[in-house]
Amino acid sequence: MSIPCTDRYDLPLSTASARAAERYQAGVDLLLSLWPGTAEALDEAIAADPDFALALAARARLQLLDNQAGAARETIARAQRLVERRGTERERSHVEVVRRLIAGEAAQALQGALEHAERWPCDILILGLPLGAFGLLAFSGRADHDQARVDLCERHARHFAADDWWFLTYRGWAHGENGDVVHGRALAERALELRRHNVNATHALTHVLHESGDNQAAQALIADWLPEYPRHGILHGHIAWHGALIALERGDSQGALALYQRYVAPAASTAGPLNRVSDNASFLWRLELYGHEVPTTLWQATAASADGLFQQPGLAFADVHMALIAAATGDRLAVEARVAGLESRLRDGVLPAGPVVPLLCRALLAFAEENYLACARLLEPLRADVARIGGSGAQREVIEDTLLVALLRGGEHVKAAALLDERLHRRPSQRDRRWQASLAL
């Protein structure tokens, strides 16, 4: 009699092959730590059992992450056919949630993932979908997605062991992004101790250190850990992006540019489209905001790299960064076209993040055209809604930085001073102190 296969949470797997089950679990761990080798492990699982639907579903998710949408659709369709024939109720639900994700049915995928987690909270490939900076909650259009992630983690915390590296990673991320930086840091540090080759834990820790203003610890973490992460890893450039931001915080524009050009710039990047667009656009925009010259060639390379990406409006985080690139390169028509598309979706009721998205695009164009007071007037009432575009606090901070510089350049020094005071009460910042000192002159 064959022994039923299970995953590491003792959830049954519809495969009779111990080899397939073992390679599937290895692939899941690599996928959820974003470590190279995931495709090979999952392919080995599928080779051991070509009818193993969950291995195919995980492979489809990886294909989506690798920007292979067509392949992902084909793979998940195959998984769906198989799971209907020989899968359990959990596996059918699992595959359906992944299918909705790949089909771009984000709201339905989120609802499905939350319902699935109520019944099978330890099915971590599904529980993980709403979590993270680019997860379904972040891109749901909700302004309270940081709190929603904390609530989701705490709701299911009792199901996970205290030394579960995966759950510690995302619980730490959730608390750090939601303002509890002490708890978030402790959880992320423990996750990294338990699984060193876990870029998501390093990423979570880097963000929580940013939110607490501990740039010295963040710089040491990146310098110590990044050389271990294979250069082709999907978040390699993004971790380096954090290092470049730390250099900018210190006022070291040359050091920041060196990191950027070595790891983040389009010619060097190994990131997926969304990180590539957002990391390049926001770094160069920040560089100019902070008073440093940006060679035109860098903006041109970023614009060329983004050409053809995210052409249809609707993914708010991408929309804002695509507008940022167009504004910085003087392409007013591209910004206006994106705004028109966003406003059309808004009228049709299919823009989850709402009016904040076209308004942010308009504000960025006003700033690029040196209409600083118009930019500030647009941004000031939007501050509470910027979270609706998704991403992390560190990524969205470029919007608040733009508002601050617009106030400074527009002569609104009282408002700028109040904003700086608010920021400095939230966390220490060498850059904010320099701005504050300039106002006192």
C-alpha positions as CSV (number, residue, x, y, z in Angstrom):
1,M,0.0,0.0,0.0
2,S,1.4,3.4,-1.0
3,I,1.7,6.0,1.8
4,P,-0.4,9.2,1.0
5,C,1.8,12.2,0.1
6,T,1.4,15.4,2.1
7,D,3.1,18.8,2.2
8,R,5.0,20.1,5.2
9,Y,1.7,21.3,6.8
10,D,0.3,17.7,6.4
11,L,-2.1,18.8,3.7
12,P,-2.8,15.8,1.4
13,L,-1.4,16.0,-2.2
14,S,-3.0,14.2,-5.1
15,T,0.2,12.4,-6.2
16,A,1.4,8.9,-5.5
17,S,5.0,9.9,-6.2
18,A,7.1,10.6,-3.2
19,R,9.6,12.2,-5.6
20,A,7.0,14.5,-7.0
21,A,5.8,15.5,-3.6
22,E,9.3,16.2,-2.3
23,R,10.3,18.3,-5.4
24,Y,7.0,20.2,-5.2
25,Q,7.6,21.1,-1.6
26,A,11.2,22.2,-2.4
27,G,9.8,24.3,-5.3
28,V,7.2,25.9,-3.1
29,D,9.8,26.9,-0.6
30,L,12.0,28.4,-3.3
31,L,9.0,30.2,-4.8
32,L,8.0,31.7,-1.5
33,S,11.5,32.8,-0.7
34,L,12.0,34.1,-4.4
35,W,15.2,32.1,-4.7
36,P,16.6,30.8,-8.0
37,G,16.0,27.1,-8.7
38,T,12.2,27.2,-8.4
39,A,11.5,26.3,-12.0
40,E,13.9,23.4,-11.9
41,A,12.4,21.9,-8.7
42,L,8.8,22.3,-10.0
43,D,9.7,20.8,-13.4
44,E,11.2,17.8,-11.6
45,A,8.0,17.4,-9.7
46,I,6.0,17.5,-12.9
47,A,8.4,15.1,-14.6
48,A,7.9,12.6,-11.7
49,D,4.1,12.9,-12.0
50,P,2.8,14.7,-15.1
51,D,-0.7,14.7,-13.6
52,F,0.2,16.5,-10.4
53,A,-2.1,19.5,-10.7
54,L,-0.7,21.5,-7.7
55,A,2.8,21.4,-9.1
56,L,1.4,22.7,-12.4
57,A,-0.4,25.5,-10.6
58,A,2.8,26.6,-8.8
59,R,4.6,26.5,-12.1
60,A,1.9,28.7,-13.7
61,R,2.3,31.2,-10.8
62,L,6.1,31.3,-11.4
63,Q,5.5,31.8,-15.1
64,L,3.3,34.8,-14.3
65,L,6.0,36.2,-12.1
66,D,8.5,35.8,-14.9
67,N,6.1,37.8,-17.2
68,Q,5.2,34.7,-19.3
69,A,1.4,35.3,-19.1
70,G,0.6,33.1,-22.2
71,A,2.5,30.1,-20.8
72,A,0.9,30.7,-17.4
73,R,-2.6,30.5,-18.9
74,E,-1.7,27.3,-20.7
75,T,-0.2,25.7,-17.6
76,I,-3.1,26.6,-15.3
77,A,-5.6,25.3,-17.8
78,R,-3.8,22.0,-17.8
79,A,-3.8,22.0,-14.0
80,Q,-7.6,22.8,-14.0
81,R,-8.4,19.8,-16.2
82,L,-6.4,17.5,-14.0
83,V,-7.7,18.7,-10.7
84,E,-11.3,18.3,-11.8
85,R,-10.5,14.6,-12.5
86,R,-8.4,13.6,-9.5
87,G,-8.1,16.5,-7.1
88,T,-9.5,17.1,-3.6
89,E,-11.8,20.0,-2.8
90,R,-8.9,22.0,-1.5
91,E,-6.8,21.4,-4.6
92,R,-9.7,22.4,-6.9
93,S,-10.2,25.6,-4.9
94,H,-6.4,26.3,-4.9
95,V,-6.2,25.9,-8.7
96,E,-9.2,28.1,-9.2
97,V,-7.8,31.0,-7.2
98,V,-4.5,30.8,-9.2
99,R,-6.5,30.7,-12.4
100,R,-8.4,33.9,-11.5
101,L,-5.1,35.5,-10.6
102,I,-3.6,34.6,-14.0
103,A,-6.7,35.7,-15.8
104,G,-6.4,39.2,-14.2
105,E,-9.5,38.8,-12.1
106,A,-7.9,40.4,-9.1
107,A,-11.0,41.1,-7.0
108,Q,-12.3,37.6,-7.5
109,A,-8.9,36.1,-6.8
110,L,-8.6,38.1,-3.6
111,Q,-12.0,37.0,-2.4
112,G,-11.3,33.4,-3.4
113,A,-7.9,33.5,-1.5
114,L,-9.5,34.9,1.6
115,E,-12.3,32.3,1.6
116,H,-9.8,29.5,0.8
117,A,-7.6,30.6,3.8
118,E,-10.6,30.4,6.1
119,R,-10.9,26.6,5.4
120,W,-7.2,25.8,4.7
121,P,-5.1,28.5,6.3
122,C,-1.9,26.5,5.9
123,D,-2.2,26.3,2.2
124,I,0.5,29.0,2.1
125,L,0.7,29.5,-1.7
126,I,-2.9,30.8,-1.5
127,L,-2.6,32.6,1.9
128,G,0.4,34.4,0.5
129,L,-1.4,35.9,-2.5
130,P,-3.0,38.7,-0.5
131,L,0.3,39.5,1.3
132,G,3.3,41.6,0.3
133,A,3.9,44.9,-1.5
134,F,2.6,43.6,-4.8
135,G,0.0,41.2,-3.3
136,L,-3.8,41.2,-3.9
137,L,-4.5,43.4,-0.9
138,A,-1.9,46.0,-1.9
139,F,-3.4,46.2,-5.4
140,S,-7.0,46.0,-4.2
141,G,-7.4,49.8,-4.2
142,R,-8.0,49.8,-0.4
143,A,-6.4,52.6,1.6
144,D,-6.2,50.3,4.6
145,H,-4.4,47.4,3.0
146,D,-1.5,47.7,5.5
147,Q,-3.9,47.0,8.4
148,A,-5.7,44.4,6.4
149,R,-2.5,42.4,6.0
150,V,-1.9,42.5,9.7
151,D,-5.5,41.4,10.4
152,L,-5.1,38.5,8.0
153,C,-1.8,37.3,9.5
154,E,-3.1,37.6,13.1
155,R,-6.3,35.8,12.2
156,H,-4.4,32.8,11.1
157,A,-1.3,33.0,13.4
158,R,-2.5,30.2,15.6
159,H,-2.1,27.7,12.8
160,F,1.7,28.3,12.4
161,A,4.6,27.2,14.5
162,A,6.7,29.9,16.2
163,D,9.7,28.9,13.9
164,D,7.8,28.9,10.6
165,W,10.1,31.0,8.4
166,W,7.5,31.7,5.8
167,F,4.9,33.0,8.2
168,L,7.4,35.0,10.2
169,T,8.5,36.7,7.0
170,Y,5.1,37.9,6.0
171,R,3.9,38.6,9.5
172,G,7.0,40.8,10.0
173,W,6.4,42.6,6.7
174,A,2.8,43.3,7.6
175,H,3.5,44.7,11.0
176,G,6.5,46.8,9.8
177,E,4.5,48.4,7.0
178,N,1.6,49.1,9.3
179,G,3.8,51.1,11.7
180,D,4.8,48.5,14.4
181,V,8.5,48.6,13.4
182,V,9.8,47.0,16.7
183,H,7.6,43.9,16.3
184,G,8.0,43.8,12.6
185,R,11.8,43.9,12.8
186,A,11.9,41.1,15.4
187,L,9.8,38.9,13.2
188,A,11.7,39.6,10.0
189,E,15.1,39.1,11.7
190,R,14.0,35.7,13.1
191,A,12.7,34.7,9.7
192,L,16.1,35.5,8.1
193,E,17.9,33.5,10.9
194,L,15.7,30.5,10.1
195,R,16.2,30.6,6.3
196,R,19.1,32.7,5.2
197,H,18.4,32.1,1.5
198,N,15.1,34.0,1.7
199,V,15.0,37.2,-0.2
200,N,11.5,38.0,1.1
201,A,12.8,38.1,4.7
202,T,15.7,40.3,3.7
203,H,13.3,42.5,1.8
204,A,10.9,42.7,4.8
205,L,13.8,43.6,7.1
206,T,15.2,46.2,4.7
207,H,11.7,47.9,4.7
208,V,11.2,47.8,8.4
209,L,14.7,49.3,8.9
210,H,13.7,52.0,6.4
211,E,10.5,52.7,8.3
212,S,12.4,53.0,11.6
213,G,15.1,55.2,10.1
214,D,17.9,52.8,10.9
215,N,19.8,53.3,7.7
216,Q,23.1,52.2,9.2
217,A,21.6,48.7,10.0
218,A,19.9,48.6,6.6
219,Q,23.2,49.4,4.8
220,A,25.1,46.7,6.8
221,L,22.4,44.2,6.0
222,I,22.5,44.8,2.3
223,A,26.3,44.8,2.1
224,D,26.5,41.6,4.1
225,W,23.6,39.7,2.4
226,L,23.3,40.8,-1.2
227,P,26.5,39.0,-2.4
228,E,24.9,35.7,-1.4
229,Y,21.9,36.3,-3.7
230,P,22.4,35.1,-7.2
231,R,22.7,38.0,-9.6
232,H,19.7,36.8,-11.7
233,G,17.4,36.7,-8.7
234,I,14.2,38.7,-9.4
235,L,14.7,41.1,-6.4
236,H,18.5,41.5,-6.7
237,G,18.1,45.0,-8.2
238,H,15.4,46.0,-5.8
239,I,17.5,45.2,-2.8
240,A,20.3,47.2,-4.4
241,W,17.7,50.0,-5.0
242,H,17.3,50.2,-1.2
243,G,21.1,50.6,-0.9
244,A,21.0,53.4,-3.4
245,L,18.3,55.2,-1.4
246,I,20.4,54.9,1.7
247,A,23.3,56.6,-0.1
248,L,21.0,59.4,-1.2
249,E,19.8,59.8,2.4
250,R,23.4,60.5,3.3
251,G,23.8,62.9,0.5
252,D,26.2,60.6,-1.4
253,S,24.8,61.0,-4.9
254,Q,27.9,59.4,-6.6
255,G,27.6,56.3,-4.4
256,A,23.9,56.1,-5.1
257,L,24.5,56.4,-8.8
258,A,27.2,53.7,-8.8
259,L,24.8,51.2,-7.1
260,Y,22.0,52.2,-9.5
261,Q,24.1,51.8,-12.6
262,R,25.6,48.5,-11.5
263,Y,22.4,46.8,-10.4
264,V,19.2,48.8,-11.1
265,A,19.5,50.6,-14.4
266,P,17.7,48.9,-17.4
267,A,20.9,47.6,-18.8
268,A,21.8,45.8,-15.6
269,S,18.3,44.9,-14.2
270,T,17.2,41.3,-13.8
271,A,13.8,42.4,-12.3
272,G,10.4,41.8,-13.6
273,P,8.6,44.7,-15.5
274,L,6.9,46.2,-12.5
275,N,10.0,46.5,-10.3
276,R,12.1,47.5,-13.3
277,V,9.8,50.4,-14.1
278,S,9.1,51.5,-10.5
279,D,12.7,51.2,-9.2
280,N,14.2,53.1,-12.2
281,A,11.6,55.8,-12.3
282,S,11.4,56.5,-8.6
283,F,15.2,56.5,-8.1
284,L,15.9,59.0,-10.9
285,W,13.0,61.2,-9.8
286,R,14.3,61.2,-6.2
287,L,17.8,62.0,-7.4
288,E,16.4,65.2,-9.0
289,L,14.2,66.0,-6.0
290,Y,17.1,65.8,-3.7
291,G,19.0,68.4,-5.7
292,H,21.3,66.2,-7.8
293,E,21.8,66.3,-11.6
294,V,20.4,63.4,-13.5
295,P,22.0,62.8,-16.9
296,T,19.4,62.9,-19.7
297,T,20.7,59.5,-21.0
298,L,19.5,57.8,-17.8
299,W,16.0,59.0,-18.2
300,Q,16.1,58.1,-21.9
301,A,17.2,54.6,-21.1
302,T,14.4,54.2,-18.5
303,A,11.8,55.5,-21.0
304,A,13.1,53.1,-23.7
305,S,13.0,50.2,-21.2
306,A,9.4,51.0,-20.3
307,D,8.2,51.4,-23.9
308,G,5.4,48.9,-24.6
309,L,4.8,48.1,-20.9
310,F,1.6,48.8,-19.0
311,Q,0.0,50.4,-22.0
312,Q,-3.5,49.8,-20.8
313,P,-4.3,51.9,-17.6
314,G,-5.7,50.2,-14.6
315,L,-2.8,48.9,-12.4
316,A,-2.5,52.0,-10.3
317,F,1.1,51.5,-9.1
318,A,2.3,51.0,-12.7
319,D,0.2,54.0,-13.9
320,V,1.8,56.4,-11.5
321,H,5.3,55.3,-12.3
322,M,4.6,55.3,-16.1
323,A,3.3,58.9,-15.7
324,L,6.4,59.8,-13.7
325,I,8.6,58.6,-16.5
326,A,6.6,60.5,-19.2
327,A,6.5,63.6,-17.1
328,A,10.3,63.5,-16.4
329,T,11.0,63.1,-20.1
330,G,8.7,65.9,-21.2
331,D,6.1,63.6,-22.8
332,R,3.0,65.6,-21.8
333,L,0.9,63.8,-24.4
334,A,1.6,60.4,-22.8
335,V,0.6,61.7,-19.4
336,E,-2.6,63.2,-20.7
337,A,-3.4,60.0,-22.6
338,R,-2.9,57.9,-19.4
339,V,-5.0,60.3,-17.4
340,A,-7.8,60.2,-20.0
341,G,-7.7,56.4,-19.9
342,L,-7.8,56.4,-16.1
343,E,-10.7,58.8,-16.0
344,S,-12.6,56.7,-18.5
345,R,-12.1,53.6,-16.2
346,L,-13.2,55.7,-13.2
347,R,-16.4,56.6,-15.0
348,D,-17.0,53.0,-15.8
349,G,-16.5,52.0,-12.2
350,V,-13.5,49.8,-13.0
351,L,-10.6,51.7,-11.3
352,P,-10.3,50.1,-7.8
353,A,-7.9,52.8,-6.5
354,G,-10.3,55.6,-7.5
355,P,-9.7,59.2,-8.5
356,V,-6.4,59.4,-6.6
357,V,-4.6,57.7,-9.6
358,P,-5.3,60.3,-12.4
359,L,-4.8,63.1,-9.9
360,L,-1.4,61.8,-8.9
361,C,-0.5,61.6,-12.6
362,R,-1.6,65.3,-13.1
363,A,0.4,66.4,-10.1
364,L,3.6,64.7,-11.3
365,L,3.2,66.5,-14.7
366,A,2.7,69.8,-12.9
367,F,5.9,69.3,-10.9
368,A,7.9,68.3,-14.0
369,E,6.7,71.5,-15.7
370,E,7.8,73.5,-12.6
371,N,4.2,74.4,-11.7
372,Y,5.0,73.7,-8.1
373,L,2.0,75.4,-6.4
374,A,-0.4,73.5,-8.7
375,C,1.4,70.3,-7.9
376,A,1.1,71.0,-4.1
377,R,-2.6,71.9,-4.4
378,L,-3.2,68.5,-6.1
379,L,-1.1,66.4,-3.7
380,E,-2.1,67.9,-0.3
381,P,-5.6,66.5,-0.2
382,L,-4.5,63.1,-1.5
383,R,-2.1,62.2,1.2
384,A,-4.4,59.8,3.0
385,D,-5.3,58.1,-0.3
386,V,-1.9,57.5,-1.8
387,A,-1.8,54.1,-0.2
388,R,-4.5,53.1,-2.6
389,I,-2.0,52.7,-5.4
390,G,-0.3,49.8,-3.6
391,G,3.3,49.0,-3.2
392,S,5.2,49.7,0.0
393,G,5.6,52.7,2.2
394,A,9.2,53.2,0.9
395,Q,8.0,53.1,-2.7
396,R,5.1,55.5,-2.1
397,E,7.3,57.9,-0.2
398,V,8.4,59.5,-3.5
399,I,4.9,61.1,-3.7
400,E,5.3,62.7,-0.3
401,D,8.8,63.8,-1.1
402,T,7.4,65.4,-4.3
403,L,4.8,67.3,-2.2
404,L,7.5,68.5,0.2
405,V,9.8,69.8,-2.6
406,A,6.9,71.4,-4.4
407,L,6.0,73.3,-1.2
408,L,9.7,74.3,-0.8
409,R,10.1,75.5,-4.4
410,G,6.7,77.1,-4.4
411,G,7.5,79.3,-1.3
412,E,5.1,77.5,1.0
413,H,7.7,77.3,3.8
414,V,5.2,77.1,6.7
415,K,3.5,74.1,5.2
416,A,6.9,72.5,4.3
417,A,8.1,73.0,7.9
418,A,5.0,71.4,9.3
419,L,5.4,68.4,7.0
420,L,9.0,68.0,7.9
421,D,8.2,68.2,11.6
422,E,5.5,65.5,11.1
423,R,8.0,63.2,9.2
424,L,10.8,63.7,11.7
425,H,8.4,62.7,14.5
426,R,7.7,59.5,12.6
427,R,11.4,58.5,12.1
428,P,14.9,60.2,12.0
429,S,16.1,61.4,8.6
430,Q,19.4,63.1,7.7
431,R,17.8,64.4,4.5
432,D,14.8,65.9,6.3
433,R,17.1,67.5,8.8
434,R,19.0,69.1,6.0
435,W,15.8,70.5,4.5
436,Q,14.7,71.7,7.9
437,A,18.0,73.5,8.4
438,S,17.7,75.2,5.0
439,L,14.3,76.6,6.1
440,A,15.9,78.1,9.2
441,L,18.4,80.2,7.2
